[in-house]
Amino acid sequence: MADKKEIMETWFQRVWADEDPEAIEEMFIDEGTARGLGTYVTEGQGSFSDHELIGPKGFKEFHKALLGLVGDVKIEITKSMEQGDWLAVLCVFKAKKRGTDQKVQTTGTVFIKITDGKLIEAYNHFDFMSLFGQLGQLPENTFGECLCGQTIG
């Protein structure tokens, strides 16, 4: 069986670079949880609420929403540490805005429990504010404005 870092690299390749939703079904257990991905997207309703994503179905909705914005995704693990069933990775997320050649890049960390080659529980922390800013969805310098107490919008 592959080591945890190899499993995570396979996840990043199949789920994000190959845009393969079936990989989510294969690699993420039904009762698995993914936290830290911001909000939950209710397909077709345009509604969002903060909570954890449960199982492949919940993750697939996030996957579809993010891949609606970006393509040609490459995620590189730059640092990793293992302890027991847990893997922590620091990674660089590179992609292109859908329908353009505009490159976007951000960083993130994932702290994930992997048992018997399956993803069980994940804590994700990606710089989505930077990503959405690069995609033109947020005003320039949103972070700086918010840090200074300004209200956006």
DRENNUZA-365279 format. One line per 4 residues: number of its first residue (from 0); for each residue x, y, z of N, C-alpha, C, O. Coordinates in pm, 1 decimal, m for minus. Each point is the difference from the previous one (the first is absolute). Last residue first. Layout:
N
NUM	X,Y,Z,X,Y,Z,X,Y,Z,X,Y,Z | ...
//
This chain:
153
152	m1782.6,4629.9,24.0,m131.7,m11.0,m65.2,m93.7,97.8,43.0,m113.7,1.4,m47.1 | 503.1,m133.0,373.9,4.1,m17.9,m145.1,m142.8,m10.4,m52.0,m83.6,m71.4,55.4 | 321.6,315.9,394.9,m102.1,m92.7,m46.5,6.1,m5.1,m151.5,7.8,103.9,m65.6 | 401.0,19.1,436.4,m93.0,45.1,m103.3,m100.2,m110.2,m33.0,31.9,m118.7,7.9
148	360.9,107.8,301.9,m133.2,24.3,54.1,m102.4,48.0,m100.4,m112.2,33.9,37.8 | 583.4,m181.5,m96.3,m7.1,137.6,50.5,m139.2,35.8,51.3,m25.6,114.8,36.3 | 109.2,m537.2,m234.9,92.5,7.4,112.1,m1.5,138.6,64.3,24.2,13.2,119.9 | m267.6,m86.8,m519.2,m65.1,m64.7,113.8,86.7,10.0,125.2,m51.1,23.3,109.5
144	236.9,137.8,m509.7,m113.9,83.4,40.4,m69.4,m58.9,123.1,m30.9,72.1,94.9 | 377.3,m323.1,m291.9,51.4,120.4,64.8,m111.4,90.2,50.3,7.5,53.9,110.4 | m127.6,m435.2,m365.5,57.4,m38.6,128.7,47.8,122.6,77.4,m30.9,15.1,118.2 | m126.0,47.3,m562.3,m107.0,m32.4,94.3,55.4,m32.3,138.2,m51.2,49.3,100.5
140	259.3,108.0,m547.4,41.2,29.6,137.1,m111.0,m24.6,102.9,m6.6,69.2,101.5 | m190.3,m51.7,m574.2,143.3,m1.1,25.6,25.9,40.7,144.4,m68.5,87.3,53.3 | m405.9,m305.4,m147.5,74.1,121.8,m33.2,148.7,m17.0,30.8,38.3,m77.5,87.7 | m316.5,m356.3,m218.3,10.3,90.5,114.1,74.9,124.7,m43.6,84.3,m6.4,m89.5
136	m154.2,m341.2,m215.8,m127.0,m6.6,71.5,m2.9,88.6,124.4,m105.9,21.6,58.9 | 465.4,m141.7,m398.4,m76.7,122.0,m24.9,m134.0,2.8,70.3,m86.3,80.6,m34.6 | 463.8,m407.5,49.1,m104.0,m31.0,m98.9,m87.2,121.2,m31.9,m87.3,m6.6,m86.6 | 424.0,29.2,421.2,66.8,m20.9,m128.5,m100.3,m29.8,m111.1,23.9,32.8,m116.2
132	m190.4,2.4,555.5,51.1,129.5,m45.4,66.2,m11.4,m135.9,m23.3,83.1,m87.8 | m114.2,m475.5,301.8,m115.2,72.9,m54.0,38.6,140.2,m45.6,m57.8,52.1,m95.4 | 396.2,m312.0,301.1,m45.4,m64.2,m123.4,m115.6,77.5,m62.3,2.5,29.2,m119.5 | 155.4,107.9,542.7,96.3,31.2,m105.6,m45.8,m57.8,m133.6,7.6,67.2,m102.9
128	m261.3,m180.9,472.6,m14.3,143.7,m23.7,94.4,43.4,m111.7,m39.3,75.2,m89.2 | 56.3,m521.6,252.0,m104.5,24.0,m99.3,m19.2,148.7,m27.7,m38.7,37.2,m110.8 | 407.1,m359.9,329.5,m16.7,144.9,m9.6,m100.1,31.6,m111.4,36.9,46.3,m107.9 | m27.1,m505.6,419.4,52.3,57.9,m123.6,m29.2,148.9,m1.0,m98.3,44.8,59.1
124	66.8,m502.7,263.7,18.7,144.1,17.1,69.1,52.8,m124.9,122.0,m8.6,m13.5 | m389.8,m468.4,238.7,58.9,73.2,m112.4,9.6,148.2,33.2,m91.1,58.5,58.4 | 17.7,m582.5,160.1,m6.6,140.5,40.2,79.2,77.4,m104.6,121.3,m17.4,m11.9 | m364.8,m509.4,41.2,94.0,99.4,m52.0,m30.4,138.3,55.5,m115.6,40.2,13.7
120	22.0,m626.6,6.6,m29.4,128.7,64.1,104.2,100.5,m46.2,119.5,m29.3,1.6 | m142.0,m408.8,m205.3,m99.6,m13.5,105.9,m47.6,136.4,50.6,m120.0,25.1,11.7 | 364.5,m297.7,m462.4,m5.3,126.9,71.6,m118.6,m3.6,95.0,m113.1,m26.0,m41.3 | 402.1,m416.4,m137.3,m119.5,83.6,m18.9,8.8,126.1,84.4,54.4,m1.3,110.4
116	259.4,m387.0,m115.0,2.4,64.9,m130.6,m117.7,91.3,m28.7,m12.1,50.7,m111.5 | 78.8,m274.7,537.8,m18.4,m100.7,m105.4,m11.4,63.4,m138.2,m78.1,m45.4,m83.6 | 57.5,419.3,400.1,2.2,m136.0,51.8,m31.4,m96.5,m112.9,m95.4,20.2,m75.1 | 216.9,534.9,202.4,m8.0,m99.4,m107.1,14.9,m137.9,63.3,99.1,m28.1,67.4
112	m187.4,589.3,57.8,10.4,m135.7,53.1,m23.7,m96.9,m115.1,m101.5,7.7,m69.3 | 289.5,531.6,72.2,m95.5,m102.5,m41.3,29.1,m135.5,63.3,115.3,m40.7,14.6 | m21.1,602.1,m97.9,30.9,m91.6,109.1,m102.3,m110.7,m12.7,m118.9,23.4,21.8 | 317.4,392.9,m354.2,m101.0,m102.5,25.9,55.4,m89.9,109.8,113.3,m47.6,m7.2
108	m24.3,574.5,m232.1,42.3,m113.3,80.3,m117.4,m95.1,14.7,m115.8,41.4,3.2 | 287.1,375.3,m378.8,m92.4,m59.6,94.3,66.0,m108.7,81.3,109.9,m46.1,m30.9 | m66.0,491.3,m375.1,58.2,m105.4,82.4,m105.2,m55.2,94.0,m104.4,61.3,22.6 | 98.1,178.2,m547.1,m14.8,24.4,142.0,65.9,m114.8,75.8,47.4,m96.4,m60.1
104	m143.2,332.8,m477.1,80.2,m83.9,89.0,m29.6,37.8,143.9,m17.3,117.6,31.9 | m124.9,m53.7,m609.0,m24.1,33.8,140.1,81.3,m97.1,85.0,30.1,m111.8,m41.6 | m68.6,300.5,m515.7,49.8,m89.0,103.8,m34.3,54.6,138.0,4.4,120.7,23.6 | m228.4,m63.8,m536.3,44.7,70.9,120.0,39.0,m99.3,108.8,m82.2,m80.2,44.5
100	m104.7,19.8,m503.1,133.6,m50.6,31.2,55.3,66.3,125.2,118.4,m14.0,30.6 | m656.4,m95.6,m151.8,109.2,94.7,m26.2,133.2,m72.2,18.4,4.4,m117.0,38.0 | m436.9,m84.8,49.7,m26.7,77.2,m120.6,107.4,100.3,m35.6,m15.3,75.8,m95.8 | 13.9,m233.0,595.2,m75.4,m65.8,m107.2,m23.8,95.8,m115.5,m35.4,116.2,19.9
96	461.0,m63.9,294.5,m139.6,41.2,3.8,m70.9,m62.9,m119.6,49.7,6.5,m112.4 | 375.4,m249.7,313.0,m34.8,107.4,m93.1,m148.3,29.9,15.4,m82.2,m89.9,17.7 | 484.2,m119.6,341.3,m108.7,m28.6,m93.2,m12.2,114.1,m99.6,76.5,96.4,3.3 | 200.5,m318.8,476.3,12.4,80.3,m121.8,m110.7,m41.5,m95.1,m33.0,m118.1,m10.4
92	208.6,64.0,556.3,m111.6,m24.4,m91.5,16.6,95.4,m118.0,m3.3,121.8,17.2 | 330.4,m343.9,394.0,m21.7,113.1,m89.5,m105.5,m42.9,m101.4,13.4,m102.9,m66.1 | 101.4,m82.8,601.3,m1.1,m15.6,m145.3,m22.5,133.0,m71.7,m47.3,98.2,57.3 | 152.5,m412.5,427.2,m2.2,137.6,m47.3,6.9,m11.3,m150.8,83.9,m73.0,m52.9
88	m251.3,m312.2,434.6,72.0,45.8,m119.1,m17.2,150.2,m18.1,m106.1,56.4,26.7 | 45.4,m515.6,338.4,m12.8,145.0,m15.9,81.1,40.1,m122.2,116.2,m38.2,m13.6 | m354.5,m439.2,236.1,95.5,62.5,m91.2,m29.2,149.5,m2.5,m115.6,41.0,m10.3 | m15.6,m519.0,336.6,m13.7,138.6,m44.5,115.0,43.9,m90.4,115.3,m39.6,17.7
84	m188.1,m383.8,240.2,m92.0,5.1,m114.2,m6.7,137.8,m64.3,m69.1,17.4,m100.3 | 490.5,m74.9,382.1,m107.5,m98.7,7.5,m83.1,1.4,m127.2,53.5,m9.3,m110.5 | 230.7,380.7,67.5,m1.3,m52.6,135.7,m118.6,m94.7,10.8,m114.9,43.6,m6.6 | 429.4,280.3,m381.1,m92.4,m107.1,35.7,12.5,m33.4,147.3,108.0,6.4,58.8
80	m0.6,420.3,m446.2,36.4,m66.9,124.8,m106.2,m104.8,28.6,m118.6,22.8,m24.0 | 317.3,347.6,m403.2,m94.1,m96.2,57.0,57.0,m60.4,127.5,121.5,m8.8,17.8 | m71.5,418.8,m452.5,45.2,m51.3,129.9,m103.7,m100.5,47.8,m119.0,14.2,m28.1 | 65.2,161.9,m400.4,135.0,52.8,21.6,61.0,m45.8,132.4,122.2,m6.5,13.2
76	m512.3,m142.5,m407.9,31.3,m8.8,142.1,144.4,45.6,18.7,92.4,m58.5,m56.6 | m448.9,190.5,m345.5,130.4,m55.5,34.7,17.6,1.3,151.4,m16.0,103.6,64.5 | m382.3,m71.3,m478.3,25.6,19.6,142.4,128.6,m73.3,34.8,11.4,m121.2,m18.4 | m314.5,320.4,m431.2,118.3,m74.2,43.5,20.4,32.3,147.9,6.3,116.7,38.8
72	m409.4,m45.4,m459.8,46.3,6.4,138.6,121.9,m89.6,20.8,4.8,m113.8,m46.7 | m324.4,277.5,m333.7,144.2,m23.3,m14.0,68.6,8.2,136.7,104.5,63.2,15.3 | m552.2,192.6,m3.8,36.9,m125.6,m64.6,150.6,m10.5,m5.8,71.5,85.3,52.4 | m513.7,217.1,213.8,138.1,m22.4,m43.6,15.2,m135.2,m68.5,m77.9,m92.5,22.9
68	m353.8,258.6,127.3,77.2,124.6,m2.2,138.8,m17.2,m59.1,50.8,90.5,m66.3 | m358.1,m451.1,137.2,m73.7,92.8,m85.3,74.4,131.4,m17.1,m24.2,73.9,m95.4 | 175.5,m407.7,393.7,41.4,m26.1,m138.0,m83.3,78.7,m101.1,37.0,8.3,m117.1 | m150.0,24.3,575.0,134.0,55.9,m20.0,48.1,m22.6,m143.1,61.2,88.7,m59.6
64	m482.8,m273.8,179.3,m3.3,146.3,8.4,138.0,60.2,m27.6,11.4,95.2,m77.2 | m53.8,m567.7,103.5,m65.8,52.4,m120.7,1.3,153.0,m0.5,26.1,61.6,m103.3 | 136.9,m274.9,490.0,86.5,m30.9,m114.7,m57.3,61.5,m127.6,71.1,66.5,m75.3 | m335.7,m61.0,466.1,108.8,97.8,8.7,91.5,m12.6,m121.7,37.7,100.5,m60.2
60	m367.9,m421.3,93.8,m62.8,129.6,m26.0,103.4,112.2,7.1,m1.5,91.1,m82.8 | 133.1,m532.2,194.7,m20.3,15.0,m144.8,m64.3,134.4,m34.0,30.3,57.9,m104.3 | 25.7,m194.6,558.7,124.1,48.2,m60.2,m16.8,23.0,m149.4,58.3,93.4,m55.0 | m421.3,m277.4,294.7,26.2,137.4,42.5,124.5,56.7,m65.3,1.4,115.3,m43.1
56	m99.0,m569.8,m40.0,m104.1,86.2,m56.4,24.1,146.6,36.1,m6.0,86.8,m87.0 | 291.8,m432.6,271.0,25.4,34.7,m139.7,m103.7,95.7,m58.4,35.7,89.7,m76.3 | 3.1,m71.4,609.8,9.0,m104.3,m100.8,23.8,49.5,m141.4,12.0,120.1,m24.0 | m135.4,257.9,344.2,m8.9,m139.0,42.2,4.9,m91.8,m121.3,m80.5,12.9,m92.2
52	238.6,513.5,263.6,m49.1,m78.9,m112.2,4.7,m145.8,42.6,100.9,m47.1,52.4 | m162.0,483.8,286.9,90.8,m97.7,m58.5,m67.4,m70.4,m116.8,m122.3,m14.1,m4.2 | m16.8,520.0,115.0,1.4,m126.9,71.0,96.3,m95.6,m67.6,56.5,30.5,m105.0 | m319.5,482.7,15.7,123.1,m54.6,57.0,m28.4,m133.2,67.3,m86.8,m8.1,87.0
48	m186.5,209.0,m517.3,0.2,2.6,145.6,127.9,m65.0,49.5,51.4,m93.1,m61.8 | m344.6,287.1,m416.8,124.8,m38.2,63.5,m18.2,3.4,150.9,m66.3,89.2,53.0 | m224.3,m94.5,m572.0,7.8,29.8,142.7,128.3,m56.8,59.3,52.9,m101.0,m46.4 | m262.4,73.3,m416.1,81.1,118.1,25.5,11.3,34.8,146.8,25.9,115.4,34.2
44	m250.3,m487.3,m293.4,m74.7,91.9,85.6,78.3,126.6,31.6,m56.4,96.4,51.8 | 215.0,m482.1,m315.2,m121.9,48.5,m62.1,m77.8,100.4,82.8,m94.4,61.0,m50.2 | 436.3,m358.9,315.1,m5.7,5.5,m145.9,m137.1,47.5,m47.6,m103.3,m49.1,45.5 | 363.3,162.2,404.4,m118.0,m77.9,m32.6,m25.7,17.3,m148.2,m42.8,106.3,m44.9
40	501.8,m56.8,363.6,m75.6,47.9,m114.6,m118.9,m91.6,m20.8,17.6,m121.1,m13.8 | 318.5,274.1,446.5,m63.1,m110.9,m69.5,m86.8,57.2,m110.7,m74.5,95.3,22.9 | 534.2,128.5,211.3,m144.9,m10.0,2.6,m45.6,m120.1,m79.9,74.7,m53.9,m81.6 | 406.0,106.6,253.7,m78.1,123.2,m2.2,m147.2,m22.7,17.0,m52.9,3.5,111.1
36	413.9,m327.7,m82.4,m15.3,38.7,m140.1,m98.7,114.4,m13.0,m55.3,23.6,m107.4 | 187.4,m276.2,514.2,89.2,108.8,m37.6,m9.0,42.1,m144.8,81.9,79.0,m46.9 | m191.5,m591.2,211.8,m27.5,130.2,61.5,96.3,104.2,m56.6,105.9,m33.4,m53.2 | m319.1,m494.8,m37.6,97.7,98.5,m47.5,m40.7,135.6,56.1,m109.7,48.7,m27.2
32	4.2,m622.6,115.1,m29.2,142.9,14.6,114.7,84.3,m54.8,117.1,m36.9,9.0 | m362.8,m506.7,m54.3,114.6,88.6,17.2,m41.1,146.1,9.3,m107.9,38.0,m45.3 | m150.5,m461.2,m35.9,m22.7,79.5,120.6,117.0,93.3,30.3,8.0,56.6,109.0 | 6.5,m338.5,m499.3,m134.7,58.5,2.6,m24.4,89.2,120.4,m64.5,104.0,m12.6
28	570.7,m163.7,m174.7,m104.1,m86.7,54.2,m132.6,74.9,13.2,m2.7,122.4,12.5 | 400.0,m54.4,m377.3,m53.3,70.5,116.5,m116.5,m81.1,55.1,m98.4,m21.8,m70.7 | 339.3,m105.3,m335.1,103.9,29.2,98.6,m49.8,60.1,131.4,74.6,2.8,97.9 | m348.6,m134.1,m498.3,94.4,m108.8,26.7,88.3,25.7,121.2,34.2,m93.4,72.6
24	m343.7,425.5,m234.6,m74.2,m117.8,46.9,94.9,m111.4,43.2,m23.3,m66.6,100.9 | 212.8,439.7,m305.8,m51.2,39.3,131.8,m73.8,m117.8,61.8,19.7,m31.3,117.4 | 128.1,m4.3,m558.1,110.5,m19.7,94.0,m43.4,36.9,141.9,47.5,m58.8,97.2 | m333.1,141.8,m463.3,m6.0,m139.1,45.4,113.2,m31.7,97.5,m14.1,m87.5,85.4
20	m20.6,511.2,m314.3,m83.2,m11.0,119.8,m11.0,m143.3,52.3,m28.2,m20.5,118.1 | 407.3,290.5,m413.4,m69.3,m128.8,4.0,m84.3,m13.3,126.9,53.7,m34.2,105.4 | 291.4,363.2,m327.2,m141.4,37.4,15.4,m90.6,m123.1,0.9,m104.0,m2.3,m65.9 | 606.1,58.8,42.9,m76.1,m78.4,m98.1,m149.1,31.3,2.5,m74.1,m43.5,m88.1
16	358.0,273.9,392.9,63.7,14.2,m132.1,m79.2,m73.4,m108.1,m21.9,53.4,m108.8 | m150.6,m85.6,559.8,12.8,138.0,m45.9,60.8,12.3,m139.7,m59.6,64.9,m86.0 | m24.7,m499.1,296.0,m116.6,83.3,32.0,10.7,137.7,m63.9,m97.7,49.2,m56.3 | 460.6,m363.1,1.9,m125.2,m51.9,m56.7,m117.8,94.5,21.1,m76.5,26.6,m92.6
12	509.5,96.3,271.0,6.7,m24.1,m144.3,m137.0,m39.2,m56.5,m49.3,62.0,m94.2 | 96.0,m6.5,564.3,14.7,128.3,m69.1,1.0,m18.1,m151.8,m60.7,79.1,m72.2 | 55.0,m472.3,329.5,m124.5,76.2,17.9,7.5,132.4,m76.0,m90.2,33.3,m76.8 | 481.9,m287.2,98.0,m96.7,m62.5,m90.9,m134.0,72.4,7.1,m63.0,23.7,m103.0
8	390.3,108.2,407.1,38.8,42.3,m135.3,m94.7,m59.0,m104.6,m35.3,67.2,m97.0 | m20.2,m211.1,539.3,m41.9,139.9,m13.9,36.3,54.2,m137.9,m79.2,72.5,m60.1 | 225.7,m502.5,166.5,m146.7,m0.9,m8.4,m51.0,142.1,m20.3,m89.2,23.4,m81.4 | 546.1,m74.9,162.3,m34.8,m46.5,m135.1,m151.1,m3.2,m20.6,m49.1,33.2,m107.9
4	208.0,67.4,538.4,30.9,110.5,m91.9,m34.8,m39.3,m143.8,m54.7,81.2,m74.5 | 9.3,m414.8,408.1,m102.0,104.9,10.4,25.8,117.2,m94.8,m93.6,53.0,m59.9 | 281.8,m531.0,m87.2,7.5,75.3,124.9,m98.8,117.0,m6.2,m55.4,30.5,m105.6 | m39.2,m497.1,m160.3,72.7,126.8,m10.1,8.1,67.6,137.1,m86.7,m19.9,85.1
0	46.5,m519.7,m144.0,m84.2,119.2,0.0,88.4,125.2,0.0,106.5,2.2,61.7
//
